[in-house]
């Protein structure tokens, strides 16, 4: 088949090298690189004639009398010598989202070795994101996967292209591994090389998909790094490496500066560890920023390991606690992608980082901690430590940074995961517009959020006889632990536009599911980037 004279080749990710070189993670471990996402023009059948792809996607959608072949695949079966309708029937395909059936190609003189019959479901971005994830896992080890978007998609085609690209790149992630034992077959080292998407105008959405996927992979790498490597100082140093060239300024406060400036919550939580705490402050200012440019502050919990302190966790609950900094890692990852995604708001990010260990100098139940700005908190449970470090950062943001809006994110409470499970983050805010914008960004990005109530009657349960408030409820009749934690944090936000994301459930996963991979999931990275991409306009004051 001759090469089309109109074929246009566009690399979707400027910063993603095409060579299959593994990326290091700052731990000595190596991670499999994510697939390159490329947009092509000229038709799927013309692309197959170029010999670039060794696998091709043919879409199916559910029909009343069985699966229906997508018209975009017209000519593919004939070119490859495959009766696609017959093969779909033989495989029992239904066209459901995330369904993939492999059909070997035995025709001579073609580079394509397999056709992947993929279900497009209802054609929504959600369905295509999941389809992309299924394709990534089925196409492991392939040089290049050629695809066209389904002819019928729900919503704008650029959103469909971005969703497909994100799903494929995110599911290709494999977390870094150390040691001499080879990884299990298919688990690592055999990722798909490239996606070649035949869709006019897809270069920009694929570029955004690639940038987002790299940021999520960064967040996952940070969360999956063992705590023997990742202490607060390591996290700060790694952030500096990741932010190099990203247009972001980084300031790191050590324990002496934290004490001098009055960050009592961060110091109290880190007091039991021989590895002292840090506060990361990252600042991004877009080109042309002025007085009316919106200023956003992101705050991410950075507890690099959480034993519970003197309120010690059970062994089973302690095992995954290297990921207790997952939200802080997501915030660092967000900052790496702002310039590439063209975010027009000013963004300052704060990640208070500490190890919560039961050392000889650890904080005790009953201690009173003085936070930044002077507010005091009675510590009733040293395992409710995340809110103590966040409180310092929120108070500093209010007093010094003067933001238009503040969003904090944390793996904060088991109560949130009990209420919402492992697929949704809990969203708290007293601002309806802010809450709606974050929920919408969650729908668009795949990081789903569910708005929860701020029950004012629960606030009294944190009154303390010896301090301004206590760090958990004193009233056994008041449950709602995720709600009371949000109410606690609100005390330090200074009445500003504020939202709190409790991501204890979706921040880690016990297995692969759709675009989510086992371990740290990078949850929060996508929703925050989508929300920030949509910000603009004038500065809204309190």
Phi, psi and omega in degrees: 000128185289151175292134179289135181289342183263001184297129179243131181250122182231127174280127186276341185232102182299324186269001181259104182296147182283335182292148184272065180256129181293148179260143176271161186240010181084005181244357190088349178273163182237137179246146177293132180292151178284154179298148171281140181249118185234140175261138177234161177230149174123356178102144183293319181295324176294322179297321181297329180291344181279344177077013181284329189257139173254004174213149181222145180260133170238124186274145172237146172233151181296140176228168182296327183248028181116179184292146180248128178290137180289136180301335180297344181268005181304129179093342182292312180300317180296318181296329184258358179071036182234131173275095189293321179297318179294319180293323178296318179294318180299323181280352184069029182294149180239344183086011180289153179301141177071009176269127180224128175238132183265133178239114179295145177252125183246005180293144178275151174081012177236148180279336183291129181254339183208142170256131178255110177278108189247134177281129178266355180057227181271005175076011178282162174305322178300314181295318181288329175297316180291324177295318177300321179295316179297321179294321180300319182286326181283336183259018179305136178086354179281148180290312182204142179247121180263137181206154165244154173295149172304148180297319181255110175237156179268116179096187182298144182289333177292327176291323178296317180297317180295318181296316179299314180296318180296315181299317181293316182290320183292321181286343178282350183296140170226129187287153185300149183229140174243152176123181182256344180286128180296148176293159177296147180305132178085347184278330184199151176087001181227038183287157174299142181282304185216151164255126177250101186260118179273097181198119179297133179082011183272353185299315183291312177298326177289326176298317178292322177298317181295317179297318179295316181296321177296321179295317178297319178298323176298314179298320179294316178303315181297317181291329183273355179288128182300150184290342175291339175265311190269095169252178183303320180293321178296316180300319179295316180294319180295321177301319178300319178295316183292328184274354180298124180082004183264003180074028183235130176271139182237130170238133179242122175267129175270185186296327179292316179292324177298318179292318182297323184267352173092030176275071188291330180292315179297317180294320181295316181294321182275002188292333183277354183257147174285348180254105193289163183283168176219158169235118178268129174237118183243136184230127178239129177231116183291159177299134179081010180297142179221195185297329183268001178291126179301143179243119180250138171246127173255136178234124181236131178295127184237049178281105189288339166202139183234102175276349189097352183068213179293336171274068195297137176286157167296158183304313184299322181285341183276336187304313182275012190283001168295339180268012180287353173260015185302321180291319175298321176297322178297321180294318175300315181298319177302316182296332180290340188251358187298312182294319182296327180269000175070032178297131186260358176271153167285136181228125171245134181240139179237127176233099174283121187242132179201157169260133179257094185235155182271057179282179184296334181255016184293153174295151185246151168303131184102345176295154175246121183258134175260118185271172175305129181094348172106349180291141185250149181224130173277125181272109177263340180213117181286350176273359170259058189269333184301320180292335179289319179285325177295324181300317177301312183294320179295317180295321177295317179301317181293316187282329191243319190274338177053057182279160171281328181209146179234132174232122174251151183220136187200146165278082197263312189223141170295335180299325180296318180287330175295322183281324188242355181077204189254009184245348182235143169267147178274131181246128176236132175194146173268002182252111185297319181294317179296315180299316181296320180295320179291320177298316179297320177295326176294319177296315183293325188266338185097352172270090190286135176241150176231123182286133181245158183277144169264096187278108187298329181295340181281345185299323183297338182293346179256010173295141182237141177283347186239358182210178179295325175196169177253162187274351171219172180294137175269349187257114183292345179277348179258115175259227180061055185299328178289326179291313181295327176295319178295319178297323176300311182295325180301331180299336185257357184274355172070023179076009179282169171298122191213145172221148179237129178247114177263108188245030182300328179285300187278357183287342178220151183226146180273352179193172178285137175207116184054230183280354179276139178244157182301140181100211175296131187264345186075016182302139182105330180297311184294315184293321180292319179295316179298318179296316181292325176300329183272355181281150177177184178087193187281168182280126180259119183270164176294000000 
